[in-house]
Structure formats: C-alpha cells, structure tokens
Amino acid sequence: MKAPTSLIVGGVISGVVLTAAACSLVWTPYDVKLLDVAQKLRPPSLAHWLGVDHFGRDILSMLMLGAQTSIAVALLAVGVGVAAGAPLGLWAAARRGGVADELIMRGNDLVFAFPSLVIAILITAVFGPGAINAIIAIGIFNIPVFARLSRGAALTLWRRDFILAARVAGKSSFRISWEHILPNILNLLIVQGTIQFSLGVLAEAALSYIGLGAQPPTASWGRMLADAQTLVSLAPHVALAPGLTIVLTVLGLNLLGDGLRDLLDPRLKAARG
Amino acid sequence: MIRYLLGRLASLIISLIVASLVIFFVIEIIPGDPAAYMLGVGAQPDTLAALRAELGLDVSKPERYLRWVSGMLQGDFGISYTYRSPVSEMILERMWVSLPLALYALILSTLIAFPAGIYAASRRGKTGDFAVMGLSQLGVAIPNFWFAMLLVLAFAINLRLFASGGFPGWDKGFWVGMHALTLPAISLALPQAAILARIMRSALIDMLGEDFVRTARAKGLSRAQALRRHALRNALIPVLTIIGLQFSFLLAGAIVIEKVFYLPGLGRLIFQSISSRDLIVVESTVMLLVFVVIMVNFAVDIAYAAIDPRLRRRR
C-alpha cells in the first residue's frame, strides 16, 4: 500500500515539532533564563537562527520550549475528550433512544453552547489563569466531539451481523461495546484525535495570547505573540517566527489527519475521489 | 410542524435553565464576599450589611439564583461591584462593538466561502479545485490573532490605510465605525471562510451523485449549471449548520481579536471584570454569550425544518 503524500509531509512536520519539544527537555541552543540584553531584538543571524526577542532571549530556544507547552496542553485536552467522550458515545449508542441516550445527546448540545473560550473565561474567573485551565477548557469542549463521533459510528455497527451474533451469544451490551465496537471505531477516534490535537494547539495559542493560558515563566507560542504585538513594527521577526511555527505545526497535524484517514479508511478515499 | 416546534422550544428552555444553573454554580463556588472586597479591610459591620443588602447578597443561594434569572428576563443584569452601574448598560454599550464585528465577519466569510466552494466543486479534481483546497488548508491553520497582527503590519503601519486599533464609536458615523471594524472582521472571517468553503464544496460534491442532478445533466445542463441551479439549494442544509455553529466561534473569537485591535467590546469587559473580581459582570456576560449561541442554534434548527420538510418528522 502506498502512503499518501499528505501522510508523509504531515508526519515529517509533526515529527520535527515533536523532536524539537523532546529535545528542549534536555537541551536548547541558548539558555532562555540568561537574558542577553545587548542582543535585544537582533534579527535572525548565524548565531541566532530566528533572532532574539525583547528580553535578549534566543527565539529558536523559546519556540522549542513553547512546543512542549503546546503539545502537552493539546495532547491532554484530546485525552480528556476521548476518555470522557468515547464511553459516553458508546453508552448512548448501546441505549439508543433511551433516557441515557437522550440525556447524553442533550448534554452534548449544551456543552457546544459554551465555546472553549467561554469555558476558559469561567475557569479563570474561579481559579485564575494557567496551563491547567487551558487543558480543562479545551478538554471539556472536546468531550461532545468524541461522544457524537463514537455514538454515530457505534450506531451503524450495532446493526451489523457480527454484533447480532455477539448478542445471541449472550454478551452484555457493555462487553459488546468494549470488545467489538471500540476496536472498530478506533481508526475514527485516531483521525479525529489528530484533528482535535491541531485545534488544541490553536486554542492553546489563543488562550495564552489573551493571558488565560500558560503563565510566565512557562514558554508558550501564544504568549510570545502577545509580547511581540507592540514590537511588530520595530522587529517583525519577533512576531513572524512564533506565528509561522503555529501555522506549520497545525498544517502538519491536519495533513497527518487527512493522510491517516485515507490510509485507515480506504472507503472514504474512494467516496471522496 | 407544530409538534416539532414545541419539542424544540421545550429543549431550548431546558438548555437555557441548565446553562444558567451551571454558570451560577461555577461563579458561586468562588470563595470571598464581594461586599467585603469592595469596601476593603476595616469596613464597619453595618456599612457591610447595607452593601450586602444593596447587592442582594443577604439572601439564600437559591433565592439569589431566582432573582438573578428573573432580573435578566426583565433586562436587569444586576449592579457591577466595581463600577456601581447597571451591568445591562455596560453590556449593551460593549455589545454595539462585538455584535456588529461578529456579523460583519460572518457576512465576509460567507461572501468569500460561497463562490470559492462553488468554484472548487465545479472544477473538481482540476487545478482550480486544488488551489482553493490548498488555500483553505492554510486558512484553517493560521491563528486569527496572528493574521490580525500581519494585517496591522501591512495595512495600518506600512500602507496607513487603516488605524491599527481602537474604535471611534458609531456616533462618528456608520462608515467610520465600519472602517474601524474592517481589519478585525477580515482577520476573524479568514479561518471561518476556509472551513465554510470546504463544507460548501463537499456538500455540493455529495449532491452531484444525486438522481436529480443526473436528470439535470441529462437535460443538457453543464456540471457548473447543474450545480448552481439544482444542487446549491440542497447543499445549503449542511452549510447552514456550520454557519450557525460558526456564529458562536465568531462571537467568542471576537474576544481574542478585540485584544489585538484594542476594541472596547465584550471581551475587554470580561477581562477587566475578571481582574477586578467583578463577578456579577462575568456571570451575566457569559450567560448572555451562551444565550446568544443557544438561540442561534435554535434558529438554525427551525430554518432547517423550513428548508427541508423531511427533518420535521425525524429528530
């Protein structure tokens, strides 16, 4: 089977970002705690590939550290969404048309009425800003996404013969959901997970930008952009580097998601032509 | 149709009640007494009690909830802890920036996405299609607030066509206000237009497989003509859902964009209120945002039923 181009390009970009984040755990080109004020706002050079920010910190190093925050927040938020959403969706599908189904679906509609930004605002009002808030806010918003996806996919599976066979064999609907339905919707969850991951990166950047996300000294792409805003006419590179990094990362993740979908579900590809 | 409407209405009311309970509960678990916070340390017990009575803090929680909700139904959103002015006035003032901005962006995104999506669908598999889809991939990936910064750099700082931020107010004239909202609306509209164009394209392509489109082609219409005359109306159903959903993103997204352009909208009101712990303002503003989102989705549901009679019977 030939891997689609989008899978390769997306995989490479995502891999680079992941490696940069992992690398920054032990090493960055410069120590961002040492403020080299003499180098302040220097444009990109051989010594500092992406230039230096307003505190004299190396921007490439800041971006690598920021990747950690982005990945951690987005990954945990997807985790929250899958861990809560998938079981809810499976449960709703197993009790199709019942009270549980109705409650779960109406609950989903309700959560959709609270955009993640609004959830973040509420949480910040109570607990103050921070990366954990961003995870909860984005995570809560992910729950209905995965619940709906799981329910929809599970509903079509419940009509299939192999599920009927399992029911005849006397398996409970819980066991059927766990042993037969979940493995069959795993592909869908992975593809959607990649898409939600990229949305999570964007959401984290937006929350940090408005000051509701990661707080100093944690490095974050969104906060780098917030800092850069007043400097954009003086030193455009300070705003360009983090912005382009976000665009590339999200683009890479989206391509990866598209590629995975084509790879894991050939029927979809044929249908889309 | 009547039964469908009543059912939707019932679930609308339940959603609003649950949403208000959630918001009230979340804000209520915050420890601390706003009255004590306002007066500072060393306040006299009787002034404190008087202020608590004035703010309606001296009654039980269920009663406060009922007062809050019934007040909002009558347009009374409470009194700001810090400004001592009615919250409804503060919200109304800011709403005149945020709402036009979201609507402006919605119109822009629809104006961009419809032709782009229709063009891509009619050129399916050809260069034009790939170009539109590639651009939309890019549009989805660009954070709107960063795009806004680039717009400011290009059109405000370098070309000096627009102001880099601020809002002169509608009393300076409609076009002056629209001019100030143009860059914010463009940056807000871009990612939404990218998403909408893709939905438009795939909805149209789905329709191409339908019998009535084949019939239209058999009559001698070209693919583009069949798309425009027959498929478009049917493709509007999924597109309408997305537009409804997008409105909530635009309203929330406006909060972020307001920061880039220093616009005095709901976003700034919320952030000021959070930092001054003016929780009644946060509570009421968030409720209003959620109310608007729920109402828009309700309107979309009703619009569906009007467009597609089949949906009235199914759920």
Chai-1 contact restraints between the chains, C-beta under 6 A:
chainA,res_idxA,chainB,res_idxB,connection_type,confidence,min_distance_angstrom,max_distance_angstrom,comment,restraint_id
A,L110,B,S15,contact,1.0,0.0,6.0,A-B,restraint_1
A,L110,B,V18,contact,1.0,0.0,6.0,A-B,restraint_2
A,A113,B,V290,contact,1.0,0.0,6.0,A-B,restraint_3
A,A113,B,V293,contact,1.0,0.0,6.0,A-B,restraint_4
A,A113,B,I294,contact,1.0,0.0,6.0,A-B,restraint_5
A,P115,B,S248,contact,1.0,0.0,6.0,A-B,restraint_6
A,P115,B,A252,contact,1.0,0.0,6.0,A-B,restraint_7
A,L117,B,A252,contact,1.0,0.0,6.0,A-B,restraint_8
A,V118,B,A252,contact,1.0,0.0,6.0,A-B,restraint_9
A,V118,B,V286,contact,1.0,0.0,6.0,A-B,restraint_10
A,V118,B,L289,contact,1.0,0.0,6.0,A-B,restraint_11
A,I121,B,I270,contact,1.0,0.0,6.0,A-B,restraint_12
A,L122,B,V26,contact,1.0,0.0,6.0,A-B,restraint_13
A,A125,B,I274,contact,1.0,0.0,6.0,A-B,restraint_14
A,A125,B,V282,contact,1.0,0.0,6.0,A-B,restraint_15
A,V126,B,I30,contact,1.0,0.0,6.0,A-B,restraint_16
A,L202,B,P143,contact,1.0,0.0,6.0,A-B,restraint_17
A,A205,B,P143,contact,1.0,0.0,6.0,A-B,restraint_18
A,A206,B,V256,contact,1.0,0.0,6.0,A-B,restraint_19
A,Y209,B,F145,contact,1.0,0.0,6.0,A-B,restraint_20
A,I210,B,V256,contact,1.0,0.0,6.0,A-B,restraint_21
A,I210,B,K259,contact,1.0,0.0,6.0,A-B,restraint_22
A,L225,B,W146,contact,1.0,0.0,6.0,A-B,restraint_23
A,V232,B,M149,contact,1.0,0.0,6.0,A-B,restraint_24
A,V232,B,L153,contact,1.0,0.0,6.0,A-B,restraint_25
A,S233,B,I157,contact,1.0,0.0,6.0,A-B,restraint_26
A,A239,B,M149,contact,1.0,0.0,6.0,A-B,restraint_27
A,G243,B,W146,contact,1.0,0.0,6.0,A-B,restraint_28
A,I246,B,P143,contact,1.0,0.0,6.0,A-B,restraint_29
A,V247,B,A141,contact,1.0,0.0,6.0,A-B,restraint_30
A,V247,B,I142,contact,1.0,0.0,6.0,A-B,restraint_31
A,V250,B,A141,contact,1.0,0.0,6.0,A-B,restraint_32
A,L251,B,A141,contact,1.0,0.0,6.0,A-B,restraint_33
